[in-house]
Amino acid sequence: MYDYAIRFEQDTAPGLAVYCRDLPLLNSYGDDKEHAISEAVDAIETTLSIYVDQRQAIPQASAPQEGEQVIHLPAVTVAKIVLWNEMMARDMRKADLCRLLGVAQTQGDRLVDFLHTSKMEAIEKALAALGRRLEVVVRAA
């Protein structure tokens, strides 16, 4: 659902540029393929923050195409995406979520801040307040 596929393009300078069809604002770079992959999660989370800043729903990932590398996001990041998209579907603002949860603005803001680590329990509580339940599925790597 949110395992985004990235592609690499040789840059004019040494290294690889990283792009994502589903997140057109994503722009990243790596010295080589391994480095580019390691930078991809940060680049994706930074791009997700732009969606939040612009109050836009975050798109689901499409199926990877030939030559693309799938990036599996941390579970807490996926939970934040689901929370944000649920808020967008309800036309909720961060302040609305804070009032619903009875938390301070800074605490509520962090629940949908992709550049801040949040406890999974806090995100689960927010999702529950919106009538949603988080399920974790474990698959072979």
C-alpha positions as CSV (number, residue, x, y, z in Angstrom):
1,M,0.0,0.0,0.0
2,Y,2.8,2.4,0.9
3,D,5.9,0.6,-0.4
4,Y,7.1,3.1,-2.9
5,A,9.1,2.1,-5.9
6,I,12.1,4.3,-6.8
7,R,14.2,4.5,-9.9
8,F,17.8,5.6,-10.4
9,E,19.2,7.8,-13.1
10,Q,22.9,8.5,-13.7
11,D,23.5,12.1,-12.7
12,T,25.9,14.4,-14.6
13,A,28.1,14.3,-11.5
14,P,29.3,11.0,-10.1
15,G,26.4,9.2,-8.4
16,L,22.7,8.4,-8.9
17,A,19.7,10.6,-8.8
18,V,16.6,9.0,-7.2
19,Y,13.0,9.5,-8.3
20,C,9.6,8.1,-7.5
21,R,6.6,8.0,-9.9
22,D,4.1,8.1,-7.0
23,L,5.8,11.0,-5.2
24,P,6.8,13.4,-8.0
25,L,8.3,15.9,-5.4
26,L,10.8,13.3,-4.2
27,N,14.3,14.2,-5.2
28,S,17.3,12.4,-3.7
29,Y,20.8,11.3,-4.5
30,G,23.3,8.7,-3.7
31,D,27.0,8.1,-4.4
32,D,26.0,4.6,-5.6
33,K,23.0,2.4,-5.7
34,E,23.5,1.2,-2.1
35,H,23.9,4.7,-0.8
36,A,20.9,5.9,-2.8
37,I,18.7,3.2,-1.3
38,S,19.8,4.0,2.2
39,E,18.9,7.7,1.6
40,A,15.5,6.8,0.0
41,V,13.6,6.4,3.3
42,D,14.7,9.9,4.5
43,A,13.8,11.3,1.1
44,I,10.4,9.7,1.1
45,E,9.6,10.9,4.7
46,T,10.7,14.4,3.7
47,T,8.4,14.3,0.7
48,L,5.5,13.1,2.8
49,S,6.1,16.2,5.0
50,I,5.5,18.3,2.0
51,Y,2.1,16.7,1.5
52,V,1.2,17.5,5.1
53,D,2.4,21.1,4.7
54,Q,0.2,21.4,1.6
55,R,-2.7,19.6,3.3
56,Q,-2.9,17.0,0.6
57,A,-3.7,13.3,0.9
58,I,-0.7,11.1,0.5
59,P,-1.0,8.8,-2.6
60,Q,-0.8,5.0,-2.3
61,A,2.1,3.3,-4.0
62,S,1.6,1.8,-7.4
63,A,3.0,-1.5,-8.5
64,P,6.7,-1.4,-9.2
65,Q,7.9,-1.3,-12.8
66,E,10.8,-3.1,-14.3
67,G,14.1,-1.7,-13.0
68,E,12.6,0.0,-9.9
69,Q,13.6,-0.7,-6.3
70,V,10.8,-1.0,-3.7
71,I,11.4,0.8,-0.5
72,H,9.7,-0.6,2.6
73,L,8.9,2.2,5.0
74,P,9.0,1.8,8.8
75,A,5.7,0.7,10.4
76,V,5.4,4.0,12.3
77,T,5.7,6.0,9.0
78,V,3.0,3.9,7.4
79,A,0.8,4.4,10.5
80,K,1.3,8.2,10.2
81,I,0.4,8.1,6.5
82,V,-2.9,6.3,7.3
83,L,-3.6,8.7,10.1
84,W,-3.0,11.7,7.9
85,N,-5.0,10.3,5.0
86,E,-7.9,9.6,7.4
87,M,-7.7,13.2,8.6
88,M,-7.8,14.5,5.0
89,A,-10.8,12.3,4.2
90,R,-12.6,14.0,7.1
91,D,-11.3,17.5,6.3
92,M,-9.7,17.6,9.7
93,R,-6.9,19.9,10.7
94,K,-4.2,19.1,13.2
95,A,-5.9,21.3,15.8
96,D,-9.1,19.2,15.3
97,L,-7.1,16.0,16.1
98,C,-5.6,17.7,19.2
99,R,-9.0,18.6,20.5
100,L,-10.4,15.1,19.8
101,L,-7.4,13.5,21.6
102,G,-7.2,16.1,24.4
103,V,-3.5,16.8,23.8
104,A,-1.4,19.8,23.4
105,Q,-0.8,21.2,19.9
106,T,2.9,20.2,19.8
107,Q,2.0,16.6,20.8
108,G,-0.7,16.4,18.1
109,D,1.5,17.9,15.5
110,R,4.1,15.2,16.0
111,L,1.6,12.5,15.2
112,V,1.7,13.5,11.6
113,D,5.2,14.9,11.5
114,F,7.2,12.4,9.4
115,L,10.5,13.9,10.5
116,H,9.7,13.3,14.2
117,T,9.6,9.9,15.9
118,S,6.3,9.0,17.5
119,K,5.3,6.1,19.7
120,M,3.2,3.6,17.8
121,E,0.8,3.6,20.8
122,A,0.0,7.3,20.3
123,I,-0.7,6.8,16.6
124,E,-2.9,3.8,17.4
125,K,-4.8,5.9,19.9
126,A,-5.4,8.7,17.4
127,L,-6.5,6.2,14.8
128,A,-8.9,4.6,17.3
129,A,-10.4,8.1,18.0
130,L,-11.2,8.2,14.3
131,G,-12.7,4.8,14.3
132,R,-9.8,3.0,12.8
133,R,-7.7,0.1,14.0
134,L,-4.1,-0.6,13.0
135,E,-3.2,-4.1,12.0
136,V,0.4,-5.3,11.6
137,V,1.2,-8.1,9.1
138,V,4.5,-9.9,9.1
139,R,5.8,-11.4,5.9
140,A,9.0,-13.2,4.9
141,A,11.7,-10.7,3.9
